[in-house]
Structures are given as C-alpha cells and as structure tokens.
Amino acid sequence: MHPDDGEVPARSPASGRYGRAVFQPGRPGEDERIDLGALTYDDITIARLRELGAGPGWSCLDVGAGTGSVARRLLGELGVTRVLAVDRDTRFLAARPEPGLDLLEADLTDPGFDPGRFHLVHARFVLMHLPARQRLMAALADLLVPGGVLVLSDAFDPASDTAPPSPYTRAVQAMWQGLHDTIGTDVSWTPRYPQLLRGVGLEAVAAEVHVPPLVPGSAISRFWAGTWDRAREAMTATGLVDDADIDAAIRYLDSPDCADLSPGMITAWGRRPKLRTPTG
C-alpha cells in the first residue's frame, strides 16, 4: 500500500479509537473541551455552509457531531429542514433535544453504515482520526443526492515541523505523534483534500484554510491546553516530552510571550454531479 493513498497501513501500531483510548466522553469536562473547538471554528463552518446553499428544504447529515453545535446552527440560523447528527456516543447531543434534530448512534467505519441520502454531508475533525480514509470519503460522497455537497474539515498544521524548537512546538509534535501511535491520527494527508474529493467523483471542488490566532485566554488556546492535558499519557509515551514539558507548554499558551502559529483547519468541499437530462 502506498503511504500517500490516505490509508493507515495495516502495520500501524495504533490499536485504539478516539473516545476510547483518548478523549473519552465520560471524562468530566470533555463536552467543554469540544465546545472550545466549536467556539473557534463554528463561525467559519457555518459561513461556508451558508455560501454553499444550506437552507430551507435541505436534509443534512452531520457526522461526528460531538455536542451538536453545527447541527443546531444549521437548524436555527440557516433554517435547514432536518439534521441527522451521528456519533458513536450521542450523550452530549441527547442532552439538548431540538425539533428537526434527529440522532443516530453509529460508527462511520461500519460497512453497513447507510443512513439515507442528503443535500449536505458534513464531517469536521473526523476522518483524520480514522483508518481507510479514502474509502470513507467515497462512502460519504455516496450519501449525497444529485447536486448535494460534501464538506470535510480536518486539522492542517503547516508549521510545527519547521518552527524553532520551543515548549509549544515540542508539545504539538508530541501530540500528533502520540495520537498517531495511539489511535492512528494523521494530518499529513489533509492538504490533498481537493484531489481526493475529485477522485471520488465530485465536481466544483475547492478548499480553504483557517488558522486561528493564539491569544492568551482565547478559546483555541484553552482548547489546546485541555487537549494536551487529556492526551498527556499518549504524548509522554513518545519520548518527545515529559510532564514538565507539557505543563510548560500549557503555561506558555496563557503567556503574553506566546508567539507561535496554531494548527488550523482545512475545509474542502465538492458536489455530486446532477443527473443529466436526456436530450433528443
């Protein structure tokens, strides 16, 4: 298997899953950590979905819906008709029921996953944590009605491998390595999103990147601090950092001396071709 095909090789040491090996939903405060990511990125996501036409009459699928912030804004702000929010653990979604918001506790990687057909299929920070990414991307594209749009977002890290060493960059590098070793997370392939979407038959493909500023006390800085604290065991197991290094990186995030580039979010989209009307 070629290392650039978007798949995790079978020999990968990762054997855990997101939500089990790390970031367990039953751990107190996990919903707050997820919501800090939402505070950082939801406005960007909703603006893009609005631009792509999401609105009344649309049926939407939100995969890996987390606490449901995107699903609820699709219903409330964009006025879509229905959102099916899917997650392997729907406890945070079930805590706030809403008209038009349907829940499905399911695993995207299940070969039988087929919840219907939708005008919009959206997944944010999902595929980066899963194996067989190209197969899953094709499966999500197959859930679109003709003319429907697939919107995928994942982490995009242009700087941590080349930035001067600091407590912050060492923590970021240890996080990616630790998550890869533990659950198979891989963000190295995300810049290829547009080509991969074209490869599964979508058209009108495009992409954008948003990198939030690291400002003391900001949602993204608090998100990374919470993420590193919860991924501490996986990070220290890499040998790249120890507990003192992680604590120093967390303090640095809340310091006026912080001057680094945060990993950002790449969003790419494409449409399923419309049915051709016979002529003649």
N, C-alpha and C positions, 0 to 999 in steps of 0.2 A: 504493500500500500504506500503510495507516495505521501510524504509528510505534508505536502501543500494541498491535499484534497479536502481539507476541512474536517477530517475524521480524527478521532483519537485512536492511535494504533492499539491493537489487542494487547501488546506487551506493556501498555501504560501501567504504572504502579498504582494508579488511582483505583480504589475499590469502593469508596464511599459515595454518598449522594448529598447534594445541597438539602438542608433541612434535617439531615440525619447526622452526618459526620460533623458538620458545622452549621451555624445559623439555625439552630433548632427553634421552631415556632413556639414551643412550650417554655423556652427560657424567658424569664421576666424581662420586659423591655424590648423584645425583638420587634414588635409592631412599631415601637417608637423609632428604632433604627431604620426600618423600612420607610417610615414616613419622612425621615430626614432626607432620604434619597428622593422621595416624591416632591418635597418642598424645593429641591434643587432642580429637578428635571420636568415636573409636570407641565409647567407653562410652555416649555419648548415642545413637548409632546403634543399637547392639545392644540397649539398653534399650527403644527404640521398637519394634524388630523383634520382640522378645520379647512386648511388650504387644500387638502386632498378631497374635500367634499363631504366629509362625515356630517350627517344631519338627519332631519326627519325622513322616515321611511327606511332608514338603514338598520340592518341587523348586524351586530358586531360581536366578534369573539375576542376576548382579552385573555391571553394565555400567560400563566404565571402571574395572576392578578394581584397577589400579595394582600395588601389591606384594601384594595379596591378604589384607590384614589382616581386612577384614569377612567375606570368603568363608570364611576359616579359622575365625573365631569362630562363624559360622553353623553350621559342621560340628561344631566342638569343644564349644562352650558350649550352643548351642541344639539340637544334635542333629538338624539337618535331614538329609534323606536324600541330597541331591545339590545341588551348586552348580556351575553353569556360569559361569565367570569369563571375561568378554570384554574385550579391549583391542586397540587397534591394534598394540601391541607387548607381547608376553607374556613378555619375558625375565625380569622380576622374579618373575612367577608361576611360570615353569618352573623357577626356581632352587630352589623348595621344593615338590616334588610331595607330594600328600597323598591318601589314599583318599577318594573321593567328590568330589574337586575336579577337574572337567574344564575344559580350557582351549580357548578359541576366539579365534584372532587374526582380527579382523574389524573393519569400520568401521560403526558405527551408522548413519551417513548413507547407506550403500549402499541403494538402493531394494530390493534383493533380500535384505536382512538379515531373516532369519526363522529363529531358532534353536530354535523349538518353543514350547510352552505351559508356564506356570509358575504355582505358587501365589504366588510373590513375585518381583517385578521391582524391582530396586534400582539407582539411579544416584546417585552423590554427586560434586558438583563436575564435572559432565559437560556438561549442557545449556547452562550459562552460557557455554561456550566455542564453541558450535556455532550455525550458522545454521538457519533453518527450525525453530525450537524447538517451535512448536505441532504441526507435522507429526510431529516425532519423539516428542513426548509422546503423541500419538494412536497412533503405531506401537507404543510400549512398552505402552500400555494394551491393545492388541490381542493382546499376547503372554500375557495373563493367562487362566487357566482361570476359569470362572464362580465367583465368590466370592473370587478371588485379589486380591492387594493390590499396588498400585504405590506405591513410596516414593521420592520425589525430594528431594534436598538440594542446595542451592547457596548461594553467598555472599549475605549480607544485610548491607548497610552503611548503618546509619541515621544516621551522624554525620559522616563525613569532609567532606561538602559544607557543613556548617553549623558545624563546630567552629572555634575560633580558629586562625589560621594557626600552624603550628609545623613543625619539620623532619619530624615524624611525619605530620601531616595532608597536607603537600605531597607526601610520598612515596606515601601511599595514593592520593591523587588522580592523581598521575602514573602509578602502577601501573595503575589502572583505565583511564585514557585510553590509555596505551601499549599495553596488551593489546587494547583495543578496536581501535586503529589497526592492530595487527599481526596479530591472529588473530580479531577480532570479538567478543571477550568483552564481555558486557553483563549487569550485575547489577541494572539499574534495573527490570526486569520481574519479579524474583523475588517481591516481595510479592503478586503476582497469582496465585501458585501455586494457592491453593484454587479461585478462579474458573476457572482454566484446566483444572484436573482435572475439575471439574464439566462443563466444556464438552466434554470428550472422553468423557462418558457415565459417569463413575464416581460412586459414591454413598458415603455415610458419610465424606465428605471433612473433613479437619481439618489443622491446621498448628501448628507450634511454632517458636520461635526460641531458639537458644543463643548467648550471647556470652561467650567465654572471657576471663578477666582477663589483662591484660598485666602479667606479673610478671617481673622480670629473671631470665634463665636458664630460663624456662618453655618448654615445647615450642612454644607458639604464637608466642612472641617469637622463638625461634630459627627457626621456620618462616618468619616474615615477613622476617627478616634474610636467610635463604637465598634466598627468593623475589625480594627486591629485587636481590640481587647477581646472580641469574641473568637477571632481566628488565631489567638496567641499561641496555642499549642501547635497548630499546623505551621505557623511562621517560625517558631523556635526550632522545630524539628528539622528545618532546612540547614541549620548551622550558620545561616547568614546573619541572624540577630539573636540576642538573648532578651530576657525580660527587661533588663535595664535599657537596652536599645529601644525597645517598643515604648517604654514609658517616656524616654527622652523624645521620641518622635511625636508622641501624643502631646507632650508639653510644648513642643515646637509649633504644632498646629495652632495653638492658642497664644502664640507669642507675636509681638509686633515685629520680631526679626524674621518671621516666616516669609520666604521669598522663593517659592517653588511653583512648578506647574502641576496642577492636579490632573490625574487621568480624567478624560472626558467621556462623552457619549457620542458614538456614531449612530445615525439613523439612516436607514436606506429603505426605499420603497419601490414597488413595481405593480403594474396592473395585469390582471389576467385578460388576455385578448377577448374582445367581444365576439359573439357569434356572427359569422359572415352571412349576410342575406343573399340568397341565391338570385342571380340575375339572368335575364334572357328568357 
